[in-house]
């Protein structure tokens, strides 16, 4: 990487870190490109050069968060020996990470924004598809361990259902405290794994 590339990357990182603070403080919709320019010390043109739009900058932050999540989970995963343990471990991690992560609120606002441009919407869809793929791999582990028998189509459907469950829980537990959220997520894993019908 030459000096020009290094300077460009430093500018890009400065924009990202400053924008993170502005989005967290003001929310996505209330943040203007002028706010971002003022906070980052960069011109609007410089922000557009690196990220094309406010949406593109926000999306970059969320993609970074997704990568961080995967890296952190890969470190925690060996602590859980079985598929069932991993399911409860994921629920626990999602709650604790979500409650403590400053981007949670602004991320929910961004994902629910109906006016996001088509190209950004497509990239959001890719994030969601990656989550479903993660769930499919997890469910396949359960099949491999003999916890249950599922065909490929069933794995895909259940992976989508599980992602929908987690997304819905994220919305519904926004105004609860940490202990309540942990109980709700744990119960949701109970229901996902065992259902609510009486077991003999």
Rosetta blueprint (number, residue, H / E / L):
1 X L
2 X L
3 X H
4 X H
5 X H
6 X H
7 X H
8 X H
9 X H
10 X H
11 X H
12 X H
13 X H
14 X H
15 X H
16 X H
17 X H
18 X H
19 X H
20 X H
21 X H
22 X H
23 X H
24 X H
25 X H
26 X H
27 X L
28 X L
29 X L
30 X L
31 X L
32 X L
33 X H
34 X H
35 X H
36 X H
37 X H
38 X H
39 X H
40 X H
41 X L
42 X L
43 X L
44 X H
45 X H
46 X H
47 X H
48 X H
49 X H
50 X H
51 X H
52 X L
53 X L
54 X H
55 X H
56 X H
57 X H
58 X H
59 X H
60 X H
61 X H
62 X H
63 X H
64 X H
65 X H
66 X H
67 X H
68 X H
69 X H
70 X H
71 X H
72 X H
73 X H
74 X H
75 X H
76 X H
77 X H
78 X L
79 X L
80 X L
81 X L
82 X L
83 X H
84 X H
85 X H
86 X H
87 X H
88 X H
89 X H
90 X H
91 X H
92 X H
93 X H
94 X H
95 X H
96 X H
97 X H
98 X H
99 X H
100 X H
101 X L
102 X L
103 X L
104 X H
105 X H
106 X H
107 X H
108 X H
109 X H
110 X H
111 X H
112 X L
113 X L
114 X L
115 X L
116 X L
117 X L
118 X H
119 X H
120 X H
121 X H
122 X H
123 X H
124 X H
125 X H
126 X H
127 X H
128 X H
129 X H
130 X H
131 X H
132 X H
133 X H
134 X H
135 X H
136 X H
137 X H
138 X H
139 X H
140 X H
141 X H
142 X H
143 X H
144 X H
145 X L
146 X L
147 X L
148 X L
149 X L
150 X L
151 X L
152 X H
153 X H
154 X H
155 X H
156 X H
157 X H
158 X H
159 X H
160 X H
161 X H
162 X H
163 X H
164 X H
165 X H
166 X H
167 X H
168 X H
169 X H
170 X H
171 X H
172 X H
173 X L
174 X L
175 X L
176 X L
177 X L
178 X H
179 X H
180 X H
181 X H
182 X H
183 X H
184 X H
185 X H
186 X H
187 X H
188 X H
189 X H
190 X H
191 X H
192 X H
193 X H
194 X H
195 X L
196 X L
197 X L
198 X L
199 X L
200 X L
